[in-house]
Structures are given as C-alpha cells and as structure tokens.
Amino acid sequence: MTFEVGKRYKLMLDNPSSLKHYFTAKDFASVIWSQKVDAGNVEIKGAISELELRPGTTASWVFILMKPGTYKLRCPIPGHTEAGMVGELTIAS
Ligand SMILES: [Cu+2]
C-alpha cells in the first residue's frame, strides 16, 4: 500500500476467515497520528500500535501520515508471516 505524507486515510480491515489475524506494523504506527479505530460498537481514539482481527471481524482505522518511509507489515501469529502474511506500507513525501 502506498500513501502520501500529510494526508488522512481510512483503512478498512476485513477478516472473513475462521482464524484471527493481526495487522502489525509498529514502525508505521509510530509515524502516524491515529484519529480513531471503529470496530463493532466501539470507537477508540488516540494512539494504536497493533490490531487483532478476530474471525469475521471488520474494523476501520483513520489516521494521518506524519513521516515518509517504507515500513513492514506482518501477521505475527506463528506460521502466518512464513505463509506470506506480510506487506509493505510506503509513505511517499
Ligand atoms: Cu494471520
């Protein structure tokens, strides 16, 4: 995924599988300003560093990007990173 610094995004996360998964990108999370995460009937405001998506869960994450760079994304559940649940998040200047 590629983003632009200074812009606001709403990232829609959907886990339709029967297993839980994580959205783990701690370096990315440290250079964004999280406005909110909406999940179920709960809206969470402020800093977020990692999301766990339980089976059949959706969530949205609204943030503004503060610093350009390329950041790693992965699911740290044993075997999932190795199975290819990885990605790159690029923030263009
Ligand atoms: Cu996973």
PDB file of the backbone (N, CA, C, O) and the ligand in Angstrom, with CONECT records:
HET     CU  A 101       1
ATOM      1  N   MET A   1       0.841  -1.177   0.000  1.00  0.00           N
ATOM      2  CA  MET A   1       0.000   0.000   0.000  1.00  0.00           C
ATOM      3  C   MET A   1       0.885   1.239   0.000  1.00  0.00           C
ATOM      4  O   MET A   1       1.915   1.285   0.673  1.00  0.00           O
ATOM      5  N   THR A   2       0.475   2.220  -0.751  1.00  0.00           N
ATOM      6  CA  THR A   2       1.225   3.473  -0.821  1.00  0.00           C
ATOM      7  C   THR A   2       0.336   4.630  -0.379  1.00  0.00           C
ATOM      8  O   THR A   2      -0.824   4.734  -0.778  1.00  0.00           O
ATOM      9  N   PHE A   3       0.900   5.480   0.439  1.00  0.00           N
ATOM     10  CA  PHE A   3       0.179   6.627   0.984  1.00  0.00           C
ATOM     11  C   PHE A   3       0.991   7.895   0.722  1.00  0.00           C
ATOM     12  O   PHE A   3       2.142   7.832   0.290  1.00  0.00           O
ATOM     13  N   GLU A   4       0.384   9.027   0.987  1.00  0.00           N
ATOM     14  CA  GLU A   4       1.110  10.292   0.879  1.00  0.00           C
ATOM     15  C   GLU A   4       1.166  10.959   2.238  1.00  0.00           C
ATOM     16  O   GLU A   4       0.185  10.990   2.982  1.00  0.00           O
ATOM     17  N   VAL A   5       2.334  11.489   2.542  1.00  0.00           N
ATOM     18  CA  VAL A   5       2.533  12.131   3.835  1.00  0.00           C
ATOM     19  C   VAL A   5       1.598  13.340   3.965  1.00  0.00           C
ATOM     20  O   VAL A   5       1.347  14.056   2.995  1.00  0.00           O
ATOM     21  N   GLY A   6       1.100  13.546   5.164  1.00  0.00           N
ATOM     22  CA  GLY A   6       0.231  14.690   5.440  1.00  0.00           C
ATOM     23  C   GLY A   6      -1.231  14.452   5.145  1.00  0.00           C
ATOM     24  O   GLY A   6      -2.073  15.267   5.521  1.00  0.00           O
ATOM     25  N   LYS A   7      -1.560  13.345   4.474  1.00  0.00           N
ATOM     26  CA  LYS A   7      -2.959  13.087   4.124  1.00  0.00           C
ATOM     27  C   LYS A   7      -3.642  12.190   5.143  1.00  0.00           C
ATOM     28  O   LYS A   7      -3.000  11.468   5.906  1.00  0.00           O
ATOM     29  N   ARG A   8      -4.965  12.263   5.128  1.00  0.00           N
ATOM     30  CA  ARG A   8      -5.770  11.476   6.048  1.00  0.00           C
ATOM     31  C   ARG A   8      -6.341  10.290   5.290  1.00  0.00           C
ATOM     32  O   ARG A   8      -6.831  10.436   4.170  1.00  0.00           O
ATOM     33  N   TYR A   9      -6.276   9.110   5.906  1.00  0.00           N
ATOM     34  CA  TYR A   9      -6.769   7.890   5.266  1.00  0.00           C
ATOM     35  C   TYR A   9      -7.714   7.152   6.200  1.00  0.00           C
ATOM     36  O   TYR A   9      -7.645   7.267   7.423  1.00  0.00           O
ATOM     37  N   LYS A  10      -8.600   6.388   5.570  1.00  0.00           N
ATOM     38  CA  LYS A  10      -9.444   5.458   6.315  1.00  0.00           C
ATOM     39  C   LYS A  10      -9.154   4.072   5.753  1.00  0.00           C
ATOM     40  O   LYS A  10      -9.518   3.758   4.620  1.00  0.00           O
ATOM     41  N   LEU A  11      -8.502   3.259   6.553  1.00  0.00           N
ATOM     42  CA  LEU A  11      -8.122   1.911   6.132  1.00  0.00           C
ATOM     43  C   LEU A  11      -9.192   0.946   6.626  1.00  0.00           C
ATOM     44  O   LEU A  11      -9.456   0.860   7.825  1.00  0.00           O
ATOM     45  N   MET A  12      -9.810   0.215   5.685  1.00  0.00           N
ATOM     46  CA  MET A  12     -10.860  -0.738   6.034  1.00  0.00           C
ATOM     47  C   MET A  12     -10.230  -2.120   6.147  1.00  0.00           C
ATOM     48  O   MET A  12      -9.630  -2.614   5.192  1.00  0.00           O
ATOM     49  N   LEU A  13     -10.364  -2.731   7.296  1.00  0.00           N
ATOM     50  CA  LEU A  13      -9.786  -4.052   7.540  1.00  0.00           C
ATOM     51  C   LEU A  13     -10.922  -5.058   7.681  1.00  0.00           C
ATOM     52  O   LEU A  13     -11.900  -4.813   8.386  1.00  0.00           O
ATOM     53  N   ASP A  14     -10.780  -6.189   7.003  1.00  0.00           N
ATOM     54  CA  ASP A  14     -11.828  -7.197   6.976  1.00  0.00           C
ATOM     55  C   ASP A  14     -11.189  -8.566   7.128  1.00  0.00           C
ATOM     56  O   ASP A  14     -10.325  -8.940   6.334  1.00  0.00           O
ATOM     57  N   ASN A  15     -11.600  -9.309   8.131  1.00  0.00           N
ATOM     58  CA  ASN A  15     -11.101 -10.679   8.291  1.00  0.00           C
ATOM     59  C   ASN A  15     -12.272 -11.649   8.134  1.00  0.00           C
ATOM     60  O   ASN A  15     -12.940 -11.962   9.120  1.00  0.00           O
ATOM     61  N   PRO A  16     -12.534 -12.128   6.919  1.00  0.00           N
ATOM     62  CA  PRO A  16     -13.651 -13.048   6.708  1.00  0.00           C
ATOM     63  C   PRO A  16     -13.289 -14.495   7.026  1.00  0.00           C
ATOM     64  O   PRO A  16     -14.136 -15.375   6.875  1.00  0.00           O
ATOM     65  N   SER A  17     -12.057 -14.773   7.463  1.00  0.00           N
ATOM     66  CA  SER A  17     -11.630 -16.161   7.683  1.00  0.00           C
ATOM     67  C   SER A  17     -12.063 -16.652   9.061  1.00  0.00           C
ATOM     68  O   SER A  17     -12.621 -15.896   9.857  1.00  0.00           O
ATOM     69  N   SER A  18     -11.798 -17.930   9.327  1.00  0.00           N
ATOM     70  CA  SER A  18     -12.172 -18.517  10.615  1.00  0.00           C
ATOM     71  C   SER A  18     -11.027 -18.450  11.627  1.00  0.00           C
ATOM     72  O   SER A  18     -11.133 -18.990  12.728  1.00  0.00           O
ATOM     73  N   LEU A  19      -9.936 -17.787  11.250  1.00  0.00           N
ATOM     74  CA  LEU A  19      -8.781 -17.626  12.150  1.00  0.00           C
ATOM     75  C   LEU A  19      -8.608 -16.149  12.470  1.00  0.00           C
ATOM     76  O   LEU A  19      -9.012 -15.283  11.693  1.00  0.00           O
ATOM     77  N   LYS A  20      -8.006 -15.870  13.618  1.00  0.00           N
ATOM     78  CA  LYS A  20      -7.692 -14.469  13.881  1.00  0.00           C
ATOM     79  C   LYS A  20      -6.397 -14.091  13.183  1.00  0.00           C
ATOM     80  O   LYS A  20      -5.538 -14.935  12.929  1.00  0.00           O
ATOM     81  N   HIS A  21      -6.276 -12.809  12.881  1.00  0.00           N
ATOM     82  CA  HIS A  21      -5.067 -12.280  12.254  1.00  0.00           C
ATOM     83  C   HIS A  21      -4.731 -10.940  12.876  1.00  0.00           C
ATOM     84  O   HIS A  21      -5.581 -10.262  13.454  1.00  0.00           O
ATOM     85  N   TYR A  22      -3.470 -10.581  12.740  1.00  0.00           N
ATOM     86  CA  TYR A  22      -3.022  -9.288  13.255  1.00  0.00           C
ATOM     87  C   TYR A  22      -2.613  -8.376  12.112  1.00  0.00           C
ATOM     88  O   TYR A  22      -2.147  -8.823  11.064  1.00  0.00           O
ATOM     89  N   PHE A  23      -2.801  -7.087  12.344  1.00  0.00           N
ATOM     90  CA  PHE A  23      -2.229  -6.048  11.483  1.00  0.00           C
ATOM     91  C   PHE A  23      -1.140  -5.419  12.335  1.00  0.00           C
ATOM     92  O   PHE A  23      -1.407  -4.550  13.165  1.00  0.00           O
ATOM     93  N   THR A  24       0.107  -5.873  12.118  1.00  0.00           N
ATOM     94  CA  THR A  24       1.225  -5.442  12.951  1.00  0.00           C
ATOM     95  C   THR A  24       2.234  -4.702  12.093  1.00  0.00           C
ATOM     96  O   THR A  24       2.880  -5.284  11.222  1.00  0.00           O
ATOM     97  N   ALA A  25       2.356  -3.423  12.351  1.00  0.00           N
ATOM     98  CA  ALA A  25       3.302  -2.574  11.626  1.00  0.00           C
ATOM     99  C   ALA A  25       3.719  -1.486  12.606  1.00  0.00           C
ATOM    100  O   ALA A  25       3.299  -0.334  12.493  1.00  0.00           O
ATOM    101  N   LYS A  26       4.555  -1.871  13.574  1.00  0.00           N
ATOM    102  CA  LYS A  26       4.830  -0.954  14.693  1.00  0.00           C
ATOM    103  C   LYS A  26       5.602   0.285  14.267  1.00  0.00           C
ATOM    104  O   LYS A  26       5.371   1.373  14.795  1.00  0.00           O
ATOM    105  N   ASP A  27       6.527   0.129  13.307  1.00  0.00           N
ATOM    106  CA  ASP A  27       7.264   1.322  12.852  1.00  0.00           C
ATOM    107  C   ASP A  27       6.330   2.273  12.115  1.00  0.00           C
ATOM    108  O   ASP A  27       6.428   3.493  12.253  1.00  0.00           O
ATOM    109  N   PHE A  28       5.421   1.697  11.329  1.00  0.00           N
ATOM    110  CA  PHE A  28       4.406   2.510  10.641  1.00  0.00           C
ATOM    111  C   PHE A  28       3.531   3.219  11.673  1.00  0.00           C
ATOM    112  O   PHE A  28       3.266   4.416  11.562  1.00  0.00           O
ATOM    113  N   ALA A  29       3.089   2.467  12.673  1.00  0.00           N
ATOM    114  CA  ALA A  29       2.198   3.045  13.685  1.00  0.00           C
ATOM    115  C   ALA A  29       2.869   4.184  14.443  1.00  0.00           C
ATOM    116  O   ALA A  29       2.194   5.074  14.960  1.00  0.00           O
ATOM    117  N   SER A  30       4.201   4.153  14.509  1.00  0.00           N
ATOM    118  CA  SER A  30       4.893   5.201  15.260  1.00  0.00           C
ATOM    119  C   SER A  30       5.019   6.502  14.474  1.00  0.00           C
ATOM    120  O   SER A  30       5.379   7.530  15.047  1.00  0.00           O
ATOM    121  N   VAL A  31       4.729   6.475  13.163  1.00  0.00           N
ATOM    122  CA  VAL A  31       4.841   7.698  12.356  1.00  0.00           C
ATOM    123  C   VAL A  31       3.487   8.155  11.818  1.00  0.00           C
ATOM    124  O   VAL A  31       3.420   8.939  10.871  1.00  0.00           O
ATOM    125  N   ILE A  32       2.420   7.666  12.422  1.00  0.00           N
ATOM    126  CA  ILE A  32       1.101   8.146  12.033  1.00  0.00           C
ATOM    127  C   ILE A  32       0.415   8.755  13.250  1.00  0.00           C
ATOM    128  O   ILE A  32       0.747   8.453  14.397  1.00  0.00           O
ATOM    129  N   TRP A  33      -0.542   9.612  12.965  1.00  0.00           N
ATOM    130  CA  TRP A  33      -1.384  10.130  14.032  1.00  0.00           C
ATOM    131  C   TRP A  33      -2.746   9.474  13.867  1.00  0.00           C
ATOM    132  O   TRP A  33      -3.482   9.763  12.923  1.00  0.00           O
ATOM    133  N   SER A  34      -3.071   8.577  14.812  1.00  0.00           N
ATOM    134  CA  SER A  34      -4.348   7.865  14.738  1.00  0.00           C
ATOM    135  C   SER A  34      -5.462   8.761  15.234  1.00  0.00           C
ATOM    136  O   SER A  34      -5.407   9.293  16.342  1.00  0.00           O
ATOM    137  N   GLN A  35      -6.463   8.919  14.403  1.00  0.00           N
ATOM    138  CA  GLN A  35      -7.629   9.692  14.830  1.00  0.00           C
ATOM    139  C   GLN A  35      -8.615   8.779  15.543  1.00  0.00           C
ATOM    140  O   GLN A  35      -9.124   9.107  16.614  1.00  0.00           O
ATOM    141  N   LYS A  36      -8.882   7.606  14.920  1.00  0.00           N
ATOM    142  CA  LYS A  36      -9.801   6.669  15.569  1.00  0.00           C
ATOM    143  C   LYS A  36      -9.742   5.300  14.909  1.00  0.00           C
ATOM    144  O   LYS A  36      -9.324   5.155  13.761  1.00  0.00           O
ATOM    145  N   VAL A  37     -10.171   4.309  15.666  1.00  0.00           N
ATOM    146  CA  VAL A  37     -10.450   2.973  15.132  1.00  0.00           C
ATOM    147  C   VAL A  37     -11.904   2.677  15.468  1.00  0.00           C
ATOM    148  O   VAL A  37     -12.329   2.816  16.615  1.00  0.00           O
ATOM    149  N   ASP A  38     -12.653   2.273  14.466  1.00  0.00           N
ATOM    150  CA  ASP A  38     -14.040   1.855  14.650  1.00  0.00           C
ATOM    151  C   ASP A  38     -14.090   0.342  14.518  1.00  0.00           C
ATOM    152  O   ASP A  38     -13.689  -0.201  13.490  1.00  0.00           O
ATOM    153  N   ALA A  39     -14.574  -0.338  15.535  1.00  0.00           N
ATOM    154  CA  ALA A  39     -14.685  -1.799  15.485  1.00  0.00           C
ATOM    155  C   ALA A  39     -15.928  -2.199  16.264  1.00  0.00           C
ATOM    156  O   ALA A  39     -16.023  -1.945  17.465  1.00  0.00           O
ATOM    157  N   GLY A  40     -16.869  -2.817  15.588  1.00  0.00           N
ATOM    158  CA  GLY A  40     -18.123  -3.168  16.250  1.00  0.00           C
ATOM    159  C   GLY A  40     -18.816  -1.908  16.726  1.00  0.00           C
ATOM    160  O   GLY A  40     -18.991  -0.964  15.956  1.00  0.00           O
ATOM    161  N   ASN A  41     -19.211  -1.884  17.983  1.00  0.00           N
ATOM    162  CA  ASN A  41     -19.879  -0.705  18.515  1.00  0.00           C
ATOM    163  C   ASN A  41     -18.932   0.195  19.284  1.00  0.00           C
ATOM    164  O   ASN A  41     -19.369   1.083  20.017  1.00  0.00           O
ATOM    165  N   VAL A  42     -17.643  -0.029  19.120  1.00  0.00           N
ATOM    166  CA  VAL A  42     -16.665   0.737  19.880  1.00  0.00           C
ATOM    167  C   VAL A  42     -15.848   1.613  18.944  1.00  0.00           C
ATOM    168  O   VAL A  42     -15.402   1.171  17.886  1.00  0.00           O
ATOM    169  N   GLU A  43     -15.663   2.849  19.348  1.00  0.00           N
ATOM    170  CA  GLU A  43     -14.759   3.749  18.633  1.00  0.00           C
ATOM    171  C   GLU A  43     -13.627   4.090  19.595  1.00  0.00           C
ATOM    172  O   GLU A  43     -13.857   4.597  20.694  1.00  0.00           O
ATOM    173  N   ILE A  44     -12.405   3.805  19.164  1.00  0.00           N
ATOM    174  CA  ILE A  44     -11.233   4.032  20.011  1.00  0.00           C
ATOM    175  C   ILE A  44     -10.474   5.221  19.458  1.00  0.00           C
ATOM    176  O   ILE A  44     -10.197   5.282  18.260  1.00  0.00           O
ATOM    177  N   LYS A  45     -10.138   6.164  20.318  1.00  0.00           N
ATOM    178  CA  LYS A  45      -9.419   7.355  19.879  1.00  0.00           C
ATOM    179  C   LYS A  45      -7.994   7.325  20.401  1.00  0.00           C
ATOM    180  O   LYS A  45      -7.716   6.782  21.470  1.00  0.00           O
ATOM    181  N   GLY A  46      -7.106   7.916  19.631  1.00  0.00           N
ATOM    182  CA  GLY A  46      -5.722   8.040  20.087  1.00  0.00           C
ATOM    183  C   GLY A  46      -4.814   6.983  19.516  1.00  0.00           C
ATOM    184  O   GLY A  46      -5.181   6.261  18.588  1.00  0.00           O
ATOM    185  N   ALA A  47      -3.620   6.896  20.079  1.00  0.00           N
ATOM    186  CA  ALA A  47      -2.556   6.060  19.518  1.00  0.00           C
ATOM    187  C   ALA A  47      -2.939   4.581  19.519  1.00  0.00           C
ATOM    188  O   ALA A  47      -3.449   4.056  20.509  1.00  0.00           O
ATOM    189  N   ILE A  48      -2.687   3.934  18.409  1.00  0.00           N
ATOM    190  CA  ILE A  48      -2.926   2.498  18.230  1.00  0.00           C
ATOM    191  C   ILE A  48      -1.626   1.931  17.654  1.00  0.00           C
ATOM    192  O   ILE A  48      -1.054   2.523  16.738  1.00  0.00           O
ATOM    193  N   SER A  49      -1.159   0.813  18.165  1.00  0.00           N
ATOM    194  CA  SER A  49       0.073   0.272  17.585  1.00  0.00           C
ATOM    195  C   SER A  49      -0.145  -1.041  16.861  1.00  0.00           C
ATOM    196  O   SER A  49       0.690  -1.428  16.044  1.00  0.00           O
ATOM    197  N   GLU A  50      -1.243  -1.745  17.134  1.00  0.00           N
ATOM    198  CA  GLU A  50      -1.437  -3.068  16.542  1.00  0.00           C
ATOM    199  C   GLU A  50      -2.914  -3.420  16.641  1.00  0.00           C
ATOM    200  O   GLU A  50      -3.565  -3.104  17.637  1.00  0.00           O
ATOM    201  N   LEU A  51      -3.446  -4.074  15.607  1.00  0.00           N
ATOM    202  CA  LEU A  51      -4.843  -4.514  15.648  1.00  0.00           C
ATOM    203  C   LEU A  51      -4.905  -6.021  15.554  1.00  0.00           C
ATOM    204  O   LEU A  51      -4.221  -6.623  14.726  1.00  0.00           O
ATOM    205  N   GLU A  52      -5.721  -6.639  16.397  1.00  0.00           N
ATOM    206  CA  GLU A  52      -6.023  -8.059  16.272  1.00  0.00           C
ATOM    207  C   GLU A  52      -7.421  -8.168  15.693  1.00  0.00           C
ATOM    208  O   GLU A  52      -8.379  -7.645  16.263  1.00  0.00           O
ATOM    209  N   LEU A  53      -7.538  -8.843  14.567  1.00  0.00           N
ATOM    210  CA  LEU A  53      -8.844  -9.021  13.923  1.00  0.00           C
ATOM    211  C   LEU A  53      -9.315 -10.439  14.175  1.00  0.00           C
ATOM    212  O   LEU A  53      -8.769 -11.397  13.629  1.00  0.00           O
ATOM    213  N   ARG A  54     -10.329 -10.559  15.004  1.00  0.00           N
ATOM    214  CA  ARG A  54     -10.884 -11.888  15.284  1.00  0.00           C
ATOM    215  C   ARG A  54     -11.649 -12.385  14.063  1.00  0.00           C
ATOM    216  O   ARG A  54     -11.972 -11.599  13.172  1.00  0.00           O
ATOM    217  N   PRO A  55     -11.944 -13.699  14.014  1.00  0.00           N
ATOM    218  CA  PRO A  55     -12.654 -14.235  12.845  1.00  0.00           C
ATOM    219  C   PRO A  55     -13.941 -13.466  12.574  1.00  0.00           C
ATOM    220  O   PRO A  55     -14.704 -13.167  13.492  1.00  0.00           O
ATOM    221  N   GLY A  56     -14.170 -13.151  11.305  1.00  0.00           N
ATOM    222  CA  GLY A  56     -15.406 -12.479  10.906  1.00  0.00           C
ATOM    223  C   GLY A  56     -15.512 -11.036  11.347  1.00  0.00           C
ATOM    224  O   GLY A  56     -16.614 -10.501  11.470  1.00  0.00           O
ATOM    225  N   THR A  57     -14.367 -10.398  11.587  1.00  0.00           N
ATOM    226  CA  THR A  57     -14.362  -9.026  12.109  1.00  0.00           C
ATOM    227  C   THR A  57     -14.010  -8.016  11.032  1.00  0.00           C
ATOM    228  O   THR A  57     -13.198  -8.286  10.147  1.00  0.00           O
ATOM    229  N   THR A  58     -14.632  -6.849  11.118  1.00  0.00           N
ATOM    230  CA  THR A  58     -14.187  -5.726  10.308  1.00  0.00           C
ATOM    231  C   THR A  58     -13.870  -4.559  11.243  1.00  0.00           C
ATOM    232  O   THR A  58     -14.416  -4.442  12.340  1.00  0.00           O
ATOM    233  N   ALA A  59     -12.980  -3.714  10.773  1.00  0.00           N
ATOM    234  CA  ALA A  59     -12.619  -2.516  11.537  1.00  0.00           C
ATOM    235  C   ALA A  59     -12.162  -1.459  10.554  1.00  0.00           C
ATOM    236  O   ALA A  59     -11.704  -1.778   9.457  1.00  0.00           O
ATOM    237  N   SER A  60     -12.283  -0.219  10.938  1.00  0.00           N
ATOM    238  CA  SER A  60     -11.699   0.855  10.128  1.00  0.00           C
ATOM    239  C   SER A  60     -10.778   1.677  11.008  1.00  0.00           C
ATOM    240  O   SER A  60     -11.026   1.870  12.198  1.00  0.00           O
ATOM    241  N   TRP A  61      -9.712   2.154  10.394  1.00  0.00           N
ATOM    242  CA  TRP A  61      -8.652   2.873  11.114  1.00  0.00           C
ATOM    243  C   TRP A  61      -8.412   4.170  10.354  1.00  0.00           C
ATOM    244  O   TRP A  61      -8.010   4.158   9.191  1.00  0.00           O
ATOM    245  N   VAL A  62      -8.662   5.276  11.020  1.00  0.00           N
ATOM    246  CA  VAL A  62      -8.483   6.592  10.389  1.00  0.00           C
ATOM    247  C   VAL A  62      -7.215   7.225  10.953  1.00  0.00           C
ATOM    248  O   VAL A  62      -7.060   7.352  12.167  1.00  0.00           O
ATOM    249  N   PHE A  63      -6.313   7.621  10.057  1.00  0.00           N
ATOM    250  CA  PHE A  63      -5.036   8.187  10.517  1.00  0.00           C
ATOM    251  C   PHE A  63      -4.494   9.186   9.516  1.00  0.00           C
ATOM    252  O   PHE A  63      -4.892   9.227   8.352  1.00  0.00           O
ATOM    253  N   ILE A  64      -3.569   9.989  10.017  1.00  0.00           N
ATOM    254  CA  ILE A  64      -2.836  10.955   9.192  1.00  0.00           C
ATOM    255  C   ILE A  64      -1.367  10.572   9.261  1.00  0.00           C
ATOM    256  O   ILE A  64      -0.833  10.273  10.329  1.00  0.00           O
ATOM    257  N   LEU A  65      -0.722  10.587   8.090  1.00  0.00           N
ATOM    258  CA  LEU A  65       0.665  10.138   7.999  1.00  0.00           C
ATOM    259  C   LEU A  65       1.619  11.291   8.219  1.00  0.00           C
ATOM    260  O   LEU A  65       1.483  12.353   7.612  1.00  0.00           O
ATOM    261  N   MET A  66       2.591  11.068   9.099  1.00  0.00           N
ATOM    262  CA  MET A  66       3.467  12.154   9.538  1.00  0.00           C
ATOM    263  C   MET A  66       4.861  12.122   8.919  1.00  0.00           C
ATOM    264  O   MET A  66       5.523  13.157   8.842  1.00  0.00           O
ATOM    265  N   LYS A  67       5.317  10.950   8.477  1.00  0.00           N
ATOM    266  CA  LYS A  67       6.732  10.838   8.085  1.00  0.00           C
ATOM    267  C   LYS A  67       6.886   9.860   6.926  1.00  0.00           C
ATOM    268  O   LYS A  67       6.391   8.735   6.997  1.00  0.00           O
ATOM    269  N   PRO A  68       7.575  10.283   5.847  1.00  0.00           N
ATOM    270  CA  PRO A  68       7.759   9.362   4.727  1.00  0.00           C
ATOM    271  C   PRO A  68       8.672   8.189   5.080  1.00  0.00           C
ATOM    272  O   PRO A  68       9.466   8.251   6.018  1.00  0.00           O
ATOM    273  N   GLY A  69       8.533   7.122   4.299  1.00  0.00           N
ATOM    274  CA  GLY A  69       9.384   5.952   4.501  1.00  0.00           C
ATOM    275  C   GLY A  69       8.667   4.703   4.050  1.00  0.00           C
ATOM    276  O   GLY A  69       7.521   4.751   3.605  1.00  0.00           O
ATOM    277  N   THR A  70       9.360   3.582   4.171  1.00  0.00           N
ATOM    278  CA  THR A  70       8.777   2.281   3.837  1.00  0.00           C
ATOM    279  C   THR A  70       8.803   1.421   5.090  1.00  0.00           C
ATOM    280  O   THR A  70       9.840   1.281   5.738  1.00  0.00           O
ATOM    281  N   TYR A  71       7.669   0.854   5.420  1.00  0.00           N
ATOM    282  CA  TYR A  71       7.501   0.165   6.691  1.00  0.00           C
ATOM    283  C   TYR A  71       6.948  -1.235   6.449  1.00  0.00           C
ATOM    284  O   TYR A  71       6.148  -1.453   5.540  1.00  0.00           O
ATOM    285  N   LYS A  72       7.382  -2.161   7.263  1.00  0.00           N
ATOM    286  CA  LYS A  72       6.967  -3.557   7.121  1.00  0.00           C
ATOM    287  C   LYS A  72       5.657  -3.817   7.857  1.00  0.00           C
ATOM    288  O   LYS A  72       5.403  -3.284   8.937  1.00  0.00           O
ATOM    289  N   LEU A  73       4.848  -4.645   7.238  1.00  0.00           N
ATOM    290  CA  LEU A  73       3.590  -5.097   7.817  1.00  0.00           C
ATOM    291  C   LEU A  73       3.622  -6.619   7.877  1.00  0.00           C
ATOM    292  O   LEU A  73       4.064  -7.266   6.928  1.00  0.00           O
ATOM    293  N   ARG A  74       3.158  -7.196   8.984  1.00  0.00           N
ATOM    294  CA  ARG A  74       3.075  -8.650   9.019  1.00  0.00           C
ATOM    295  C   ARG A  74       2.033  -9.113  10.029  1.00  0.00           C
ATOM    296  O   ARG A  74       1.584  -8.347  10.881  1.00  0.00           O
ATOM    297  N   CYS A  75       1.662 -10.375   9.913  1.00  0.00           N
ATOM    298  CA  CYS A  75       0.809 -11.026  10.904  1.00  0.00           C
ATOM    299  C   CYS A  75       1.726 -11.936  11.717  1.00  0.00           C
ATOM    300  O   CYS A  75       2.263 -12.902  11.177  1.00  0.00           O
ATOM    301  N   PRO A  76       1.918 -11.643  13.025  1.00  0.00           N
ATOM    302  CA  PRO A  76       2.900 -12.383  13.819  1.00  0.00           C
ATOM    303  C   PRO A  76       2.410 -13.695  14.421  1.00  0.00           C
ATOM    304  O   PRO A  76       3.137 -14.314  15.197  1.00  0.00           O
ATOM    305  N   ILE A  77       1.215 -14.130  14.090  1.00  0.00           N
ATOM    306  CA  ILE A  77       0.760 -15.434  14.586  1.00  0.00           C
ATOM    307  C   ILE A  77       1.691 -16.506  13.999  1.00  0.00           C
ATOM    308  O   ILE A  77       2.027 -16.446  12.817  1.00  0.00           O
ATOM    309  N   PRO A  78       2.109 -17.487  14.816  1.00  0.00           N
ATOM    310  CA  PRO A  78       3.077 -18.479  14.320  1.00  0.00           C
ATOM    311  C   PRO A  78       2.642 -19.113  12.992  1.00  0.00           C
ATOM    312  O   PRO A  78       1.532 -19.631  12.866  1.00  0.00           O
ATOM    313  N   GLY A  79       3.541 -19.058  12.013  1.00  0.00           N
ATOM    314  CA  GLY A  79       3.285 -19.629  10.698  1.00  0.00           C
ATOM    315  C   GLY A  79       2.689 -18.654   9.698  1.00  0.00           C
ATOM    316  O   GLY A  79       2.786 -18.880   8.492  1.00  0.00           O
ATOM    317  N   HIS A  80       2.077 -17.582  10.165  1.00  0.00           N
ATOM    318  CA  HIS A  80       1.383 -16.676   9.239  1.00  0.00           C
ATOM    319  C   HIS A  80       2.347 -15.792   8.447  1.00  0.00           C
ATOM    320  O   HIS A  80       2.162 -15.586   7.247  1.00  0.00           O
ATOM    321  N   THR A  81       3.376 -15.270   9.122  1.00  0.00           N
ATOM    322  CA  THR A  81       4.372 -14.486   8.384  1.00  0.00           C
ATOM    323  C   THR A  81       5.016 -15.375   7.318  1.00  0.00           C
ATOM    324  O   THR A  81       5.203 -14.967   6.171  1.00  0.00           O
ATOM    325  N   GLU A  82       5.352 -16.609   7.732  1.00  0.00           N
ATOM    326  CA  GLU A  82       6.004 -17.555   6.820  1.00  0.00           C
ATOM    327  C   GLU A  82       5.075 -17.923   5.659  1.00  0.00           C
ATOM    328  O   GLU A  82       5.544 -18.215   4.559  1.00  0.00           O
ATOM    329  N   ALA A  83       3.757 -17.910   5.901  1.00  0.00           N
ATOM    330  CA  ALA A  83       2.788 -18.243   4.850  1.00  0.00           C
ATOM    331  C   ALA A  83       2.512 -17.064   3.921  1.00  0.00           C
ATOM    332  O   ALA A  83       1.728 -17.179   2.979  1.00  0.00           O
ATOM    333  N   GLY A  84       3.154 -15.941   4.187  1.00  0.00           N
ATOM    334  CA  GLY A  84       3.021 -14.820   3.250  1.00  0.00           C
ATOM    335  C   GLY A  84       2.173 -13.666   3.737  1.00  0.00           C
ATOM    336  O   GLY A  84       1.859 -12.765   2.959  1.00  0.00           O
ATOM    337  N   MET A  85       1.795 -13.668   4.999  1.00  0.00           N
ATOM    338  CA  MET A  85       1.000 -12.540   5.513  1.00  0.00           C
ATOM    339  C   MET A  85       1.930 -11.403   5.895  1.00  0.00           C
ATOM    340  O   MET A  85       2.138 -11.088   7.067  1.00  0.00           O
ATOM    341  N   VAL A  86       2.471 -10.811   4.859  1.00  0.00           N
ATOM    342  CA  VAL A  86       3.408  -9.701   5.016  1.00  0.00           C
ATOM    343  C   VAL A  86       3.052  -8.638   3.977  1.00  0.00           C
ATOM    344  O   VAL A  86       2.325  -8.905   3.020  1.00  0.00           O
ATOM    345  N   GLY A  87       3.562  -7.462   4.179  1.00  0.00           N
ATOM    346  CA  GLY A  87       3.334  -6.402   3.207  1.00  0.00           C
ATOM    347  C   GLY A  87       4.249  -5.246   3.480  1.00  0.00           C
ATOM    348  O   GLY A  87       5.009  -5.234   4.447  1.00  0.00           O
ATOM    349  N   GLU A  88       4.156  -4.264   2.595  1.00  0.00           N
ATOM    350  CA  GLU A  88       4.935  -3.058   2.759  1.00  0.00           C
ATOM    351  C   GLU A  88       4.000  -1.872   2.705  1.00  0.00           C
ATOM    352  O   GLU A  88       3.098  -1.809   1.869  1.00  0.00           O
ATOM    353  N   LEU A  89       4.222  -0.941   3.600  1.00  0.00           N
ATOM    354  CA  LEU A  89       3.441   0.282   3.652  1.00  0.00           C
ATOM    355  C   LEU A  89       4.400   1.407   3.308  1.00  0.00           C
ATOM    356  O   LEU A  89       5.348   1.672   4.048  1.00  0.00           O
ATOM    357  N   THR A  90       4.156   2.062   2.196  1.00  0.00           N
ATOM    358  CA  THR A  90       5.048   3.141   1.761  1.00  0.00           C
ATOM    359  C   THR A  90       4.345   4.478   1.948  1.00  0.00           C
ATOM    360  O   THR A  90       3.221   4.679   1.488  1.00  0.00           O
ATOM    361  N   ILE A  91       5.021   5.374   2.622  1.00  0.00           N
ATOM    362  CA  ILE A  91       4.516   6.739   2.764  1.00  0.00           C
ATOM    363  C   ILE A  91       5.412   7.618   1.885  1.00  0.00           C
ATOM    364  O   ILE A  91       6.586   7.833   2.184  1.00  0.00           O
ATOM    365  N   ALA A  92       4.829   8.116   0.804  1.00  0.00           N
ATOM    366  CA  ALA A  92       5.573   8.960  -0.130  1.00  0.00           C
ATOM    367  C   ALA A  92       5.566  10.394   0.366  1.00  0.00           C
ATOM    368  O   ALA A  92       4.602  10.845   0.986  1.00  0.00           O
ATOM    369  N   SER A  93       6.657  11.111   0.086  1.00  0.00           N
ATOM    370  CA  SER A  93       6.743  12.507   0.550  1.00  0.00           C
ATOM    371  C   SER A  93       6.050  13.441  -0.423  1.00  0.00           C
ATOM    372  O   SER A  93       6.019  14.652  -0.201  1.00  0.00           O
TER     373      SER A  93
HETATM  374 CU    CU A 101      -2.524 -14.169  10.105  1.00  0.00          CU2+
END
